[in-house]
Amino acid sequence: MQASNPTTMDVDEVTHLSHNALREILAPETTQEAKGKTYFVQAVDVKVFTEADNKKNIRMRIKISDGISQVVTMVTDRVEQQMNGAKINKHAILEVKGNFQQNVVSNTKVLIFKEAPKITNNSVPRTIGEPRDYEKNEEANGEGFKRTVDISIPQPPPKPVAAPIIQEAPVRESIAPTEPATEVQEVPKQAPAAQPRGGAGVAPNPEEATQQRIREIIGDKDEIHYMPIRALNTFSNDWVIKARVTKKLQKKAWKNDKTAGVLLNIELMDSAGTQITATFFNAVAEKWDLILKEGQVYTFAGGSVKIANTKYTSIKNDYCIVFDRDSNIVHQPDDQKIKSQGFSFVTIDEINEFEQQRTVDVVGVITSVGPVSSFQPKPAPDGTPKPPKDRRNLSLTDESGLEITLTLWGGNASRLPYEEGRILQIKGAKVSDYQGKSLNAGDEHSQVFLDGDHKRVKELGQWYSQNAGKARQSITQGRDRESGDGSARPDNFKLISELIEAVQQDLQSAQNTGWSYGQKAEQKTKFYKISGFVQRVIVDDKMVYNACSVCRKKVLDEPAGYRCENCDKVYQSMVPTYTITAKLSDLSGSLYISFMRETGDAIMGKNAEAFVDFRDHAREDNDFEVAMRTYLSENVYNKTHQILVKAVADSFSRGPDGEQRFKYYAVKVFPQSLVEEDQMLLKRLRAFHRLEENIDME
């Protein structure tokens, strides 16, 4: 929304960013007119410079957006003084004058503030619209500016109905090891009349619209004094939820460069079936670890709602809760309206797209059951031996026609009577990239359930009764099935020319059935094993990037540390990580393959951190090119490896005739096995021999 009269504009009425504000400010035909107008834009990125950055009179760099376009702006020391110390948060809404100084740096437009921006909303949780660089929108006669984009500003929800003050049961700070756990205060199911938090008196009547909205969400007038979990967001305050602890994980230690502590994670579900994760830290974690019981119902109040990191939970909720010492948690009588367990199931084909250590809920039909074996973990860092763990492998399938290996650890390995044909539900399984894609379910982080009354269990049972004998392809290496009788076929070991041909055949098969390659999830990603020698490595500055030590995404080097936009945190350290493209060859052909993270270590012969040291020293001596050629020739080129390769359709690039292109990624790198290669070649010789016999017979 564009303000036509900035002196009288009430910012509380602002509901949208100013449509194409940056186009008006930057376009030559409207620049002069724009200088007298006021616009509402969003700060999608904020960088504050210090004296150490040596940026002369520039104090701040802000990338502003109108939801359609985005440009970089600079705040000078003079304008910063006009801001009176105001701090602009990322995603803040700013009221700005169109009076900018315009510069062009490397063919990119840059604006310099002449007047200080005003902050109208410093708590917006996300980027609004779909902003692209201004120059990108200028292409094709400005078609990018004509895109239909939602540029509405997220508004805080109406203040919820005042909740009753629920006092926390008294808990002793210290509990002797021999004493029983402290009892938690029981509260009658009928709550007392609501009072405003922090004072006496009767709460004012809420608007009928708010009541109706909450009734629509939870569908129960008797529960209206509790906030539905799905209504929680970062604007929420003075809320009380009623939920069951569906999962309580083991308390664990954490530490970073500055401090250390413990944390406790739990998962909650309310009567509407909505789930959310909650976390307790340090002394608060120690306290509530003794009190909270899995499966019990509690009321929760006084926590902070934050953006969730969905990698570490299978719950599909954009938010999580952090409880502190001021939070109120009170045990309640069991409520049958709240289910005992909630799942956010993903299908096996979706797991192909998930990164290592992603947490998921999975349901599948058991197609094979391995024996229980014992596994000896590595000793602790201080040398203390760890006790052995039970381990068992199962194979699961679902309607996608794919199959995946699940490894059960610890008590989960023998907790249930696993049998072929039964439906297994796993809550909190961890995705692994080992041998393609596989799952791990340890009893410290996962729960397993057989059969049950969930609708997905019934759907899978009906599907499997009609498809039990059909062929299934495994996304875990070496576990493809040729038939339903459980007989396994050898690893998908191919020559490079055979790999390329197989990928093209899959594409042709997909097109013949009316699908474009990649629409069917089981056709989107294929795994193959090849053996080849390194013929070339592409040497450039992109070989190594600075990665977040938590999520492994790229971080930005800032004065305060290394910022991870994925985690939305600043860390004091990072992890150098490979992203290498190398040409692999064998007797039949060659192929360019991307080697990421640990797979790059195996190709380069040293980890990324050691390679960065080598590169930096060589550059200091001004002989990087010579040193690099020598190193590659002596340590990398002509070395043979066996590689598990993932073929993925390239959505952004096509050949000169419009044909589909593919990208190939190394999933795992193995030492060369001459025995395995000989077996693969002998298999082909036997196939050629049978072919010759058939020709002679004709």
N, C-alpha and C positions, 0 to 999 in steps of 0.2 A: 504494500500500500504506500503510495507516495503522498507526502504531506504537502498540501498546497499552501498552508499557512503555518509555518514552523513556530511562530510565537504563541499560537493558541492550541497547538496540537497536544492532546492528552495522551501520553505514551501508554496509559492503561488500555486505550482503545486500539492499539496497534495489534493486529492479528496476522499480518503478512509482511514479508520483506517487500521492499519497493521493486515493482516489476521492471526488469531490465534497467535498473538504476545505473549500472556500470556502462551500459551502452550509451545512455544519455550523457554521462559524465565524460566519456572518452571520444564519442563520435564528433568530428569537427563541426558538423552542422548544428549540434545541440550543446556543445561545451559551454558557450557563453551563457545561454539560458540556464544551464544546470547550476552555474555558480550561485544563483540566487535561491536555489531550492534546498530542501532538507530530504534526506533519504534514510531508510532503515535497512541496514546490511548486517551480515553475520561475520564474526571473526572466526574463520575456520582453522586458522593456525596462528600462533602468537610466539614470537621469539624476542626475548629481552636481552639486550647486549650489556655487558659490563665493561669497565675500563680495560680489562685484560683482552677483550676482543679487538680493541684498537679500531673502532668504527667511526672515529672522529666525532662529528656532532650527531650521528644517528644513534638513537637510544632504543628503538624498538622496530621490529619488522612484523607487520600484520598482513596476513592474506585475507582479504575481505571478499564476500560473496553476496550476490543478490539471489542466490538459488539457481541461477542459470549460468552466470559467468563468475569468474574469480580472477583477481589481480593482486599483485604484491604492492603493499603500501609501506611507507617509511614514516616514522615519528621522530622528529628532530628534538634536540634538547630543549629548544624554546617551547615547542608544543607540549612536551612532557611536563614542563613546569606548569602549564595551564591546566593540566589534569589533576594537580594537587594530590599526587600520590595514588590516584585510583588505579587498581589492578584489573586488567582486562583478562578474563578467563577464556580459554578455548571454547568456542561455540557461543560466546556472548553476543547479544544483539546490541548494535551501536547505532546511535542517531548521528549522522554526519552531514556536513554541508558539502555541496558539490564543488566547492572552491578548493581544488587541488592544483599543485604544480605537477605537470606531466613530463615524464622522462621516458626515453627508450634505451634499454640496456640489452645488448645481444638480441635485437629484434623482438624484445619483450617489453610491453608497456609497464611502467612503474609509476605509481602515484605517491606524492609527498604531501602529507597533511599541512595545510596552512592554518587550520583551526582545530582545536582539540575535539575529538569525538566524545559523545556522551554515552554512558552505559545505561541502557534501559532494561536489560535483563541479563544477569551474569550467571544464570543457572540453567541454561538450555542444555539438554543432555546429548544432543546429536547434531550432525550436519543437516541443514535444511535443504531440500530440493536435490538437484543433481548438477552441481556446479562443475563447469569445465573451464579450462584456461581461455581467457578472452580471445586470444589469437585463433584458437581452435574454432570458436563460434563464428569468427569473421569469415572463415573459409566458405566456399560455395555460396557467395553472395549473401552471407549472413543467415543461412538457414538455421544455424545452431541457436540463434536468438529466438526463433519461432517455436521452439520445442514447448510442449505442454508439460509443465512441471508443477508439482504441489509446493508452493513456497509459504504455506501457512506456518506460523510460529507455534510450536507446542505450548499449550497453556497448562498451568498447574490445575489439577482437578479441584472440584468444589470441596470445601472443607468437610470432612466426614462427620457423621453424627457423633456427638460427644460420647465417649465410652466410659463405662463405670471404672472407678479407681479400684484396681484389684491389687491388694497388698501382697507382697511376696512373703512367703513363709519364712520365719527366722531360721537362718542357717549358721551354724557355728563355723568360724573361719578355719579352725583346726580340728581334724578328726583323727583320733588315734587309730592305728591299724586294726586294733581288736574291736573297735566300736562299730556298730551297724551304721549303715548310711542314714543320713538325717532324713526324717520324714518331711514331706512337703505338705503345706496347708491345703486342705480340701475346701473347695468353694461350692456352695449349692448351685444347682443348675440354673435356678431362677436368679438372675443377677439383680442387684439393687438398682434403684433409680439412678439414671446417669447424672453425673456432676462434672462441671468443667475441671480439667486438670489444673492443679496448682492453686485452687481457691474454692471457697464455699459458694453456695447458691445453686440455683437450677440453671442448667444449660438452656440457651435460647433454642426455640424450635427451628430445625433445619428447613431448607426449602423443599417443597414437595418433589421437585425434580430430582434432587439428590436422593431422597428416600426411594423414589421410583427406580432410579438407576441401580441402587444397591440391591433392591428387591429383584430386579431383573437378573442381576449377576448371581445372587445366592439363592433366589427362589424360595425364601423362607422368611416370613415376617417376624417370627420369633427370634431369629438370629440377626436382626437388623443392627443391633448395637455392636456387632463385630465387623471389622473391615474385611471384605473378600481379598484373598491373596492376589487375585488378578487385577485388583484396583490399586495395588501398591506401585509407587514409582518414586523417583528421587525427590519429588515435591511433597511427598506424604509426610505428615506429622500428626502427633496425638492419635495414633491408631492403636487398636487392639485386634489381634487375630486369634482365632481358635483353630487349632490344628493338631494333627496326630504326628508324632515322630515316627516316620515310616522307615527311617534308616539312621543309625548312629555309627559313625566311623570311629576307628580307634584314634585316640589322642596321639598326636605326633609332634616331634620337635622340628623347629625351623631356625635358620640363622642366615644373616647376611653379613656384609663387611662391617657393620656397625654394632649389631646387637643380635640376640638370640632369644628364643622363647618356645612356647608350645601353643598348639592350636587344636581346636575340636570342631569338626564339621558334622552337621546333622541335616537331614532332609525332612521337610514338613509338607503336609497336604491338608487342605480344608474340606468342608462338606461339598464344595462345588467340584472337587477333584483336581484343583489347581495346586501345583507343587512349587516349592522354592527351596533353595539351600540357605543355611544359616551357619555362621562361624563365630566362635568364641576364641579369644586370645589370652594367653598367659594365665594370670590369677583367676580370671573369669572362666577360662577353660577348665582349670583345675577344679573350681567350685562346682560347675554344672555337669562335669563329667561324672561326679559322684551322685548326682540327683536325677538327671534325665534318663528315662528308660525307653528303649525302643518299643514302639507299639502303643505307648500311652498318649493320652490327650492332655494338652495344656493350653492356657491362654498366654500370649506373648505380647508385650508392650515395651516401648522405649528403645527399640533398636534403630539403627541407621540403614536406610535403603540405598544400595549402591549398584552400579552397573556390574553384571556378572561376567566372569570369564568362563564361557561355555565349554572350553576345552576340557575342563576338569570336572564336569558334571554331565550326566545324561539328561538332566531336567531341562526342558525347553522353556526357559524363563529368562527374559533379558535382565532381570534384577536379582539381587541376593540381599540378605540381611546380615549385618554385623551387630552382635549384642555386646554391651559393655556392662560395667558394674552398676549402672543406674537402671538397667533393664528389669522389668517385672515379668516373672514367669511363674505361673501357678498351676498346679496339677488340677485336672477336672475329672469328674466321672466319665466313664467311657461313653462315647457318642456314636451310635450305630449309623448315623448319617454320614460319618467320615469313614471312608474305606480304609482297610488295613494296609493296602499297598497301591502304589501308582506307578505306571510305566510310561515311558516315551520311546516306544519301539522304533528302531530303524530296520530297514531291510538289508539283506546281505549285499545286494548290489550297491547300496549307498555307502557301505563300509569302504569300497574301493576308493572313494574320494576323501576319506578321513586321514588325518595325519597321525603319526606315531603318538601313542599315549592318550589319544582321545578317549573319553569315557562315553559309553553307549549302553542302551538297553536293547537287548536282542531276544527274539523268539524264533525258534526253529524246530524242525523235526529231526530227531536223532537218527542218523543213518549208519553210524558205526560207533562202537564203544571199545576203547582200548583198555588194557589192564592197568592197575595201580602200580606205579613204580616209585622208587625213592630217589630224590635229587638232593645233592649236597651243595648248598649255596657257598659262594666265596666268603672267606673270613671278613669280619668287620675291619674298617680302616686301621684300628689299633691292633689287629692281629687276632682278636678274639674269635674263635670258631663259632659258626652258627649251626643250630641243630638241623638235621636233614628234614626235607619236606616231601610229603606225598605228591604225586603228580599223575594225572590221567588225561589222555587225549580223546576227545569226541569229535565227530563230524556232524555238522548241522546243515540243513537245506531249507529253502522256503520257495514261495511262488516265483521268484526270479529265475529259478532253474539253476542257481549257483549253489556252491557248497563251500563251507569254511571250516577250518580246524579250530576248535576251542580247547584250550588247556586249562584244566581245573587244578588248583593248587591247594595244599593244606587240607583242612577239613572238608572243603567242597569236593575233593576227589572221591570221597566215599560217603558223603552225607545222604545221598538219595539213591534209589535203585534204578540207575540209568539203564534203559533198554532201547533197542532199535524200534522206531515207530512212535515213541512217546514224544510229547511236546515239551521242550525245555524253555523256560523263561529265565533270562539272566539280567539282573539289574546291576549296572555299574561295571560292566566288562571293559577291559582296556584293549585298545587296538594296537597291534604290533605290525611292523613292516618286515618281520622275520619270514623269509621264504614267501614273499608275496604279501598277502594280508592274512593275519590270524588274530585270535582273541585270547586274552588271559583273564581268568576269574579266580583271584585269590580270596580267601575267606576274610582278609583284613579290609577289602574294599568292595567285594561283590556278594550278591545274594542270588541263590539259585532256587527255582521252583519248578516242579513237574506238573504238567497238565493244568488244571484250574478251570475257572469259569470265564476268563477274559474272552472277549469276542474274537481276538486274534487267534487264540488257541482253537476255538471252534472252526474258524475259517481255514486254518492250516490243516486241521484234522480232516476236513472235507476235501481239501485240495489233495492231500497226500494219499487219501484212499483211492483217488482216481489217477494218480501220477507216480505211484511208488516204483514202478519199473522203468521209468524213463531215464535217459542219460543225463548226467549232471556234470557241469564243469566247475572245478574247484578254483578259488582265487588264492588258495594256499598251494605253493609249489609242490608238485609230486603227489597230489591227491585227487587228480581227475579220475572220473569213473567212466568206464566204457559201457557198463550195464548196471542194472539194478541188483545184481547178485553179489555186489561188494568186491568184485575183482578190480584191482587197481592197474592202471597202465603206467609205463615208465614216464620219467620226467619229460616235460615238453622241450626236449633238447633238440636244437635245430642248427643248421648252417645259416649264415647270415642271409644268403640268397633265399633259403626256405622261409626264414622269418618274414622277409619283405613280401614274398609271394603269399604267405598265409594271411598277412594283414590285408592284402588286396583282395583275397578271396572272401574274407569276412566282410569287407566293404561291399563287394559285389552281391554277396548273399543277403545283406541287409537291404540293398537297393531293390533286389528282386522281390522282396517281401513287402515293398512299399514304405520302408523306413529309411530315413537318412542315417548314416553311420553315427552312432552316439545317442540316438533316440532310445534305443533299447539299452538299458543299463548294462546288460550282460555283454553287449557288443562294444561298449564304450572303452573298456580297458582290458587288454590282453597281456598275459605274462608268458615269456619265453626264456629259455636258457640257451646261451650261446657260448662259444669259446673263440677267442681271438686275441691278436697282438695289437698293441698300441702303435699306430702309425703316425699320429699327429695329435698335438694338444694346442688348442687355440690360446695364445698368450695375450692377455689384455688386463686392464685394471679391474675387470669384473670377475676375475678368477676367485677372489676372496672378498667376502663382505663381513661387516661387523654385525653379529647376531645377538639377540636377546638370550640370556642364559636360561630363561624360563620357557619361552614359547618358540625360540629359534627364528623368529621373524627379524627382519632388518631393523637396526636401531639408528637413531640420528645422534650425531656427536654434538652435544650442546655444552655450554659452559658449566652447567650444574651436574653434568654426567651424560649418560647414554639413555636417550628417551626411546622407549618402545611404544609406538602408537597402538599396537595390538593390545598390550597389557595396560596402556595408559599410565605408565609409571616411568620414573627416572631411576636408573641403576648406576652404581659406581664402577661397574665392570661389564665387559662384553666378551663374547666368544668369537674369535675369527673362524669363519666357516667357508668351506669350499663351494663354488658353483662353477664346475669345469665342463667344457665341451671337448670331447676327444673323438678321434676317428679310430674305430676298431676294424680290423680286417681279418679274414680267414681265407682259405683256399677258394672260396666261392664268390667273395665280394667284400664290400666295406659298408660301414654305417657310422653316422655321427650320433653319439650318445651323450646325454647330460649326466654328470656325476655330482651329486649333491651330498654335502655333509660328510659322513663317515666313508661313503663310497669313494669320495675324492681322495681320502687318506690312502686307500689301497692302491689307487692308480698312481699317485704322486710319490709314494714311498715315504712320506712324512706327513704329520698332521698339519692343519692349516696354520696353527700358531708358529710352528717351526718354519714353515714356508714363508710367512710374513717376515720373520727375523732374517732369513736368507735373502729375501727380496730387498729389504731395507738396507742391509749391509752392502749388497751389490750396487744399489743405487748411490749410496754414499761414496763408493769407490768409482762411480761412473762407468761401470762395466756390466750393467745388468743384462744387456742383450747377449753378450758373450757368455756370461756366467749361466744364463738361463739355457742357452743352446747346449752348453756343455753338460749341465745337470740333466736335461731331458735326454740327451743322447746316451749318457752313462747309466741313468737310473730308471727311465720311464719307457723310452721307445723300444719296440721289439720285445717287450715283456708280455707274456701270454697270461690271460686271466679267463676264468669262467665267470659269466655275469648273468644274473637274473634280470631281464629287461622288461620294462613295462611300455607298451605301445599305446599312445593316446592320440585321438584325432585332434588335429590342430584347428581350432575354431577361428583363428585369425589369419590364416595364410593358406593360399591355394596355389597350385601349379600354373604354368603359363596357359594351359588349356582348361583351366577351371577345375582340375582334378583335386581330390581330397589329399592333403598332406598329413603326415604324422610326425609326432615327436616321440623320441625314445629316451627313457630314463632308466638308469641303473638302480635297481632296488637293493641288490646285494652283490658283492664281489667275493668270489671264492678262489682259492689257489687252484692252479691247473691240476686236473686229474687225468692222467694219460689213460688209465683203465676205463674211466667213464667215456672219454672221447673215443677210444677203440670200440667200446660197445655200441656207441651211436653209429659209427661208421660201418661196423659189421651188420647192424640192423638194416642199413641202407643197401649193403651188398646183397643181403638175403632177399630184400624186396626186389632188386634188379634181377636176381637169379630167377625168382618166381615169375617176373614179367617176361623174361626170355623164354621160360618153359611154356607160358601161355601162348606166346607168339608162335613157337614151334608147333604147338598143337593145332593152331589155326591153319 
